[in-house]
Amino acid sequence: MKLILGTVLSLVFICKLQAQAPNTSQRLLIEDVTVIPMHINKALEHRDVVLENGVITQVRRHTDQDTSTYNLGRIDGRNKFLAPSYSDAHVHLPEKKDLKRVFLMNLMAGVTTLRSMRGEAWHLDIDKEAEFTPRLYLSTPVVSRKDSLSPQMAQDLLAQHKASGYDFVKVMSVKDQNTFDYLVGAARKYQLPLAGHCPSNIGIFNVSNSGVFQSIEHLGGFFTLKSMEEIQHAIDASLAGNVYHCPTFGWNYTGQVENATLRKRAGVEFIPASWIKDWEADIAKHEAEMSEEGLAKERSISAQRFKSRLQYLGFIYRQGGQLILGADASGLYGIPGFGLHAEMQHYADAEVSNYDILKATSYNLAKLFGEEKTWGTIKVGCQSDLVLLTENPLDAIKNTSKIEGIVFKGKYYTQAALKKQLEQLKD
């Protein structure tokens, strides 16, 4: 009896020590949820997903008896859908004073990964470990046709960019073929890829054949091709060169939309007052320069051109072209984060499947950076941020915006909590 009593007392003492000891581990259990992974095209019903410090440690069939033993936050996933959070592959970061607001707006929209497409030196100093900083991929300051580079200058430039910590070189344009070749050689040497516009004086075939170009933005390179056969060959070349396409419809869409409609876009209530002031000044100036008939004609032409762009995307998709997704929300009433859902709808209008739209905004960007085993899907070992939805996005892509909460850096945030954080910021 004394031995048994001693053993019990020892166990009680050990339990008290464990309870008193600091525990920094963050563990979450999302119970009985439908999982939508991106590495397989199948919804997994009635699953429990366990995360520890942001890493997925279990994806198992739902059980009422959890085997976890400590510090487990539980989230009810019944009749809900769990997908990898979204990424915006084409953003322009704002001024420093608006950075936290823009990051929070993205998180509210379920966007936890941003690829910056117009780099500045100060971007390298952003605190990536801060509570609300998304996963960031940073471009260098742009290369343009005004840059005259020798082979050594190109080598020195990319060596400096690599040492600074940039993730890729943003190409706006290039002076000539020689300059492009020098950049390609330096990119290979320093393993710092290129991405951006398809320079008109280089062409989509040279860009695709370079072996170092990650993505072509804005459907660049296609509009100068003269036949469907050439377009098909261009898609095949981009596939062979492992080049992704980021059409950025958001930038081109607004030209066909009346200003009164733009002002009602989702998320506009969170935009800084200074942005609204600048946008309205641009609108007033443009309206003063044109008649009502002129504005209507302009919108009609824009709509026709936009329809053509959707047709290009549809053909690229049907031919197996690789897609990522970015809104380029840098124009009038371009809403950070929230604009990504409109971009997804444009893909749906081009008859891209809902599964492949979700894949374009998560898994594909991870794969572009060679990190598909790390994030962008839901499987054991991934450090994926997650979005908990009240409706199935595989049924309708508009359901991507029906967000109940976000798992970000291992913590769970409700929409209400993120909105409160936004409301505390001053203009």
C-alpha positions in Angstrom: 0.0 0.0 0.0 2.8 2.4 0.9 4.4 1.7 -2.5 1.2 2.4 -4.4 0.6 5.6 -2.4 4.1 6.7 -3.0 3.8 6.1 -6.7 0.5 8.0 -6.9 2.0 11.0 -5.0 5.0 11.0 -7.3 2.7 11.1 -10.4 0.8 13.9 -8.9 4.0 15.8 -8.2 5.2 15.3 -11.8 1.9 16.5 -13.2 2.1 19.6 -11.1 5.6 20.3 -12.4 4.4 19.8 -16.0 1.5 22.2 -15.4 3.8 24.8 -14.0 6.5 24.5 -16.6 6.3 27.0 -19.5 4.9 25.5 -22.7 5.6 27.4 -25.9 4.2 24.8 -28.2 1.1 25.9 -30.2 -1.1 23.0 -31.1 -4.4 23.1 -33.0 -7.0 20.4 -33.8 -9.6 21.2 -36.5 -12.2 18.5 -36.0 -14.5 16.7 -38.5 -13.8 19.0 -41.4 -13.8 18.4 -45.2 -10.2 18.8 -46.3 -9.4 20.1 -49.8 -5.7 19.3 -50.5 -4.1 20.6 -53.6 -1.6 17.8 -54.3 -4.6 15.5 -55.1 -7.9 16.4 -56.7 -10.2 14.9 -54.1 -12.1 16.3 -51.1 -11.5 14.3 -47.9 -14.6 14.3 -45.7 -14.8 13.9 -41.9 -11.1 14.5 -41.2 -9.3 15.8 -38.2 -6.3 18.0 -38.9 -3.7 18.5 -36.2 -1.0 21.2 -36.3 1.9 21.8 -34.0 3.7 25.2 -34.3 2.2 25.6 -37.8 3.3 22.2 -39.1 0.6 19.7 -40.0 1.3 16.6 -38.0 -1.8 14.5 -38.7 -4.6 14.3 -41.3 -6.7 11.5 -40.1 -10.3 10.2 -40.1 -12.4 12.0 -37.5 -12.5 10.4 -34.1 -14.3 11.6 -31.0 -11.3 10.4 -28.9 -8.3 12.6 -29.5 -5.0 11.1 -28.5 -3.2 14.5 -28.0 -2.2 15.2 -24.5 -1.4 18.9 -24.1 -2.1 22.5 -25.1 -4.6 21.6 -27.8 -6.8 24.3 -29.2 -9.9 22.8 -30.8 -11.8 24.2 -33.8 -15.1 22.9 -34.8 -15.0 22.0 -38.5 -18.3 20.3 -38.9 -20.0 21.2 -42.2 -17.0 23.3 -43.1 -14.2 23.1 -45.6 -10.5 23.5 -45.0 -8.2 24.6 -47.9 -4.7 25.9 -48.1 -4.8 29.7 -47.7 -4.4 31.8 -50.9 -1.4 33.5 -52.4 -1.3 36.6 -54.6 1.5 36.1 -57.1 1.5 39.7 -58.3 1.5 42.5 -55.8 3.0 45.9 -55.4 3.8 46.6 -51.8 2.6 50.0 -50.4 4.5 52.6 -48.5 5.8 51.6 -45.1 3.0 53.5 -43.2 0.3 51.4 -44.9 2.2 48.0 -44.8 0.5 46.6 -41.7 -3.0 47.6 -43.0 -2.4 45.9 -46.3 -1.1 42.8 -44.6 -4.1 42.6 -42.4 -6.5 43.2 -45.4 -4.8 40.3 -47.2 -5.2 38.0 -44.1 -8.9 38.9 -43.8 -9.3 37.8 -47.4 -7.5 34.5 -46.7 -4.3 35.6 -48.5 -1.1 34.7 -46.5 1.5 34.6 -49.3 2.6 37.6 -51.4 5.0 37.8 -54.3 6.2 41.4 -54.7 6.7 42.4 -58.3 8.4 45.8 -57.9 11.1 45.6 -55.3 12.7 48.3 -53.3 15.7 48.1 -51.0 13.6 48.7 -47.8 11.5 45.6 -48.5 14.5 43.5 -47.4 14.1 45.1 -43.9 10.5 44.1 -43.4 10.1 42.0 -40.3 9.0 38.6 -41.8 8.6 37.2 -38.3 6.1 39.9 -37.2 2.6 38.6 -36.2 0.8 39.7 -39.3 3.5 39.6 -42.0 2.5 37.1 -44.7 5.0 34.8 -46.4 6.9 37.2 -48.7 8.8 36.6 -51.9 10.6 39.7 -52.9 11.7 41.0 -56.3 14.7 43.1 -57.0 14.3 46.7 -58.2 13.2 46.3 -61.9 15.4 45.8 -64.8 14.3 48.0 -67.8 15.4 49.0 -71.2 17.3 52.0 -69.8 19.7 49.6 -68.1 22.8 49.2 -70.3 24.6 46.1 -69.0 27.9 44.5 -70.0 28.5 40.8 -69.1 30.5 41.8 -66.0 27.9 44.4 -64.9 25.2 41.8 -65.1 27.2 39.4 -63.1 28.0 42.0 -60.5 24.3 43.2 -60.3 22.9 39.7 -59.7 25.7 38.8 -57.3 24.7 41.8 -55.2 21.0 41.0 -55.4 21.6 37.4 -54.4 23.7 38.5 -51.4 21.1 41.0 -50.4 18.4 38.3 -50.1 16.1 39.0 -53.0 14.2 36.0 -54.3 14.1 36.8 -58.0 14.9 39.5 -60.6 12.0 41.5 -61.9 12.2 42.2 -65.6 10.2 45.1 -67.0 12.0 45.3 -70.3 15.5 45.0 -71.7 17.7 47.1 -74.0 18.4 44.3 -76.5 19.1 40.6 -76.9 22.6 40.9 -75.7 21.5 42.4 -72.4 19.0 39.7 -72.0 21.6 37.0 -72.6 23.9 38.6 -70.1 21.1 38.5 -67.5 20.3 34.9 -68.3 24.0 33.9 -67.8 24.2 35.7 -64.5 20.9 34.2 -63.3 22.2 30.7 -64.0 25.5 31.4 -62.2 23.9 32.8 -59.1 20.7 30.7 -59.2 18.6 33.9 -59.0 15.6 33.4 -61.4 14.0 36.1 -63.6 10.3 36.9 -63.8 8.1 39.6 -65.1 7.2 41.1 -68.5 7.9 39.3 -71.7 10.1 41.9 -73.5 8.7 42.7 -76.9 12.2 42.8 -78.4 13.0 39.3 -77.0 9.7 37.4 -77.5 8.1 34.5 -75.7 10.1 31.8 -77.3 13.5 33.2 -76.2 12.1 33.9 -72.8 10.8 30.3 -72.4 14.0 28.8 -73.8 16.2 30.8 -71.3 15.7 28.2 -68.6 15.7 30.8 -65.9 12.4 32.7 -66.4 9.9 31.7 -63.7 6.8 33.5 -64.9 5.4 35.7 -67.6 3.0 38.4 -66.3 -0.1 40.0 -68.1 -0.2 37.3 -70.8 2.9 38.9 -72.3 4.3 37.6 -75.5 1.0 36.1 -76.9 -0.6 39.2 -78.5 2.0 39.5 -81.2 1.6 35.9 -82.4 -0.2 35.6 -85.7 -1.8 32.2 -85.7 -3.3 29.6 -83.3 -0.4 27.3 -84.3 2.1 29.9 -83.1 0.2 30.3 -79.8 0.1 26.6 -79.3 3.9 26.4 -79.9 4.4 29.2 -77.4 2.4 27.4 -74.8 4.5 24.2 -75.5 7.7 26.3 -75.2 6.6 27.7 -71.9 5.9 24.2 -70.6 9.3 22.9 -71.8 10.9 25.9 -70.1 8.9 25.4 -66.9 7.5 29.0 -67.2 4.2 29.9 -65.4 1.6 32.4 -66.6 0.2 35.1 -64.4 -2.5 36.9 -66.4 -3.3 39.6 -63.8 -6.9 40.3 -65.0 -7.6 42.7 -62.1 -5.5 45.5 -63.7 -7.3 45.2 -67.1 -10.8 44.7 -65.7 -11.5 48.1 -64.2 -11.6 49.9 -67.5 -15.0 48.4 -68.3 -16.6 49.1 -64.9 -18.5 52.3 -64.1 -16.9 54.3 -61.3 -20.0 54.0 -59.1 -19.5 50.2 -59.1 -15.8 50.4 -58.4 -16.6 52.4 -55.2 -18.6 49.5 -53.9 -16.0 46.8 -54.2 -15.5 44.4 -51.3 -12.9 45.7 -48.8 -13.1 49.3 -49.8 -14.1 50.2 -46.3 -10.6 49.3 -45.1 -8.7 51.4 -47.7 -6.6 54.3 -46.3 -8.3 57.7 -46.9 -5.3 59.0 -48.8 -5.7 56.3 -51.4 -9.4 57.1 -51.9 -8.5 60.8 -52.3 -5.9 60.0 -55.0 -8.2 57.6 -56.8 -11.1 60.1 -56.8 -8.8 62.9 -58.1 -7.7 60.6 -61.0 -11.4 59.7 -61.8 -12.4 63.4 -61.7 -9.6 64.4 -64.1 -10.4 61.6 -66.5 -14.2 62.3 -66.5 -13.5 66.0 -67.1 -11.5 65.2 -70.2 -14.2 63.0 -71.8 -17.9 63.1 -72.7 -20.4 60.5 -71.5 -20.4 59.0 -75.0 -16.6 58.9 -75.0 -16.5 57.1 -71.6 -19.1 54.6 -72.7 -17.1 53.8 -75.9 -14.0 53.5 -73.8 -15.7 51.0 -71.5 -17.0 49.0 -74.5 -13.6 48.7 -76.0 -12.1 47.7 -72.7 -14.7 45.0 -72.3 -14.0 43.6 -75.7 -10.2 43.4 -75.0 -10.9 41.8 -71.7 -13.0 39.1 -73.3 -10.1 38.4 -75.6 -7.8 38.0 -72.7 -10.1 35.5 -71.1 -10.1 33.5 -74.3 -6.3 33.5 -74.3 -6.3 32.2 -70.7 -8.9 29.5 -71.6 -6.7 28.2 -74.4 -3.5 28.3 -72.4 -5.4 26.3 -69.7 -6.8 23.7 -72.1 -3.4 23.2 -73.6 -1.9 22.4 -70.2 -0.1 25.7 -69.5 1.1 26.3 -66.0 -0.9 29.0 -64.1 -0.4 31.1 -61.0 -2.8 33.8 -59.9 -2.3 37.4 -59.0 -4.6 40.4 -59.1 -2.1 43.2 -59.6 -4.4 45.4 -57.5 -2.4 48.5 -58.1 -4.9 50.6 -60.2 -8.0 52.5 -59.4 -9.9 50.8 -56.6 -7.6 47.9 -56.6 -8.3 46.3 -53.2 -5.4 44.4 -51.6 -6.4 40.8 -50.7 -10.1 41.2 -51.5 -9.3 41.7 -55.2 -7.9 38.1 -55.4 -11.4 36.7 -55.2 -12.5 38.7 -58.2 -9.4 37.4 -60.0 -10.5 33.8 -59.2 -13.9 34.6 -60.7 -12.2 35.8 -63.9 -10.4 32.4 -64.1 -13.8 30.7 -63.7 -15.2 32.8 -66.5 -12.4 31.5 -68.7 -13.6 28.0 -67.8 -10.7 27.1 -65.5 -12.0 24.4 -63.1 -12.5 25.4 -59.5 -9.9 22.9 -58.3 -7.3 24.3 -60.7 -8.1 27.9 -59.7 -7.5 26.9 -56.1 -4.3 25.1 -57.1 -3.1 28.2 -59.0 -3.5 30.3 -55.9 -1.7 28.0 -53.5 0.2 24.9 -54.6 1.4 26.2 -58.0 3.2 29.2 -56.5 4.9 26.9 -54.0 5.9 24.7 -56.8 7.3 27.7 -58.8 9.7 28.3 -56.0 10.5 24.6 -55.6 8.7 24.5 -52.2 5.6 22.3 -52.9 6.7 19.9 -50.2 6.7 22.7 -47.7 3.5 24.6 -48.2 0.5 25.1 -50.5 -1.4 21.9 -49.7 -2.7 19.9 -46.8 -0.6 16.9 -45.9 1.6 15.8 -43.0 4.9 17.7 -42.8 3.6 20.9 -44.6 3.8 24.2 -42.9 0.7 25.5 -44.8 -1.4 28.3 -43.6 -5.1 27.3 -43.9 -8.5 28.9 -44.5 -11.7 27.6 -42.9 -14.7 28.1 -45.2 -18.4 27.8 -44.6 -19.2 26.7 -48.2 -17.4 24.4 -50.6 -15.2 26.3 -53.1 -15.2 23.3 -55.4 -18.9 23.9 -55.9 -18.6 27.6 -56.7 -15.4 29.7 -56.7 -17.3 32.6 -55.0 -17.2 30.5 -51.9 -13.5 31.2 -51.4 -14.6 34.5 -49.8 -16.9 32.8 -47.2 -14.2 32.7 -44.6 -14.8 31.8 -41.0 -11.2 31.9 -39.9 -7.6 31.6 -40.9 -4.8 29.4 -39.5 -1.7 31.6 -39.9 1.7 30.8 -38.5 0.1 28.1 -36.4 -2.5 30.4 -34.8 -6.2 30.6 -35.5 -7.7 34.0 -36.2 -11.4 34.7 -36.7 -12.6 37.3 -39.2 -13.9 39.4 -36.3 -10.4 39.3 -34.6 -8.6 40.5 -37.8 -11.3 43.1 -38.5 -10.7 44.5 -34.9 -7.0 44.7 -35.6 -7.7 46.7 -38.8 -10.1 49.1 -37.1 -7.4 49.9 -34.5 -5.1 51.3 -37.2 -5.3 55.0 -37.9 -5.2 56.6 -41.4 
